[in-house]
């Protein structure tokens, strides 16, 4: 299991999590888990397929070693047919080692590049 996994987040959800001290993805609340991907290239493919053209997405590099004990990381097939880790439960902001913006690539429509944010 990788120690860093990648999670796609809407900027507004992440900013709310920084304020409250606990990041939750409201759109995934009914499913009871937070999706994440163990492979950066795969995460970029998923982002391109599901969120092409969006400009409000972030990538959270989640350090599984910093997650609370009650937020296990489980590897199982996703509905999309891909296999990648899931973080069950909320993510504490301290577990996020790095935050980057997904930027639509103007040279290659339908794809993203990653940009560090301050």
Secondary structure, 3 states (H helix, E strand, C coil): CCCEEEEEEEHHHHHHHHHHCCECCHHHHHHCEEECECCHHHHHHHHHHHHCCCCCEEEEEEEHHHCCCCCCEEEEECCCCCEEEEEECCECHHHEEEEEEEEECCCCCCCEEEEECC
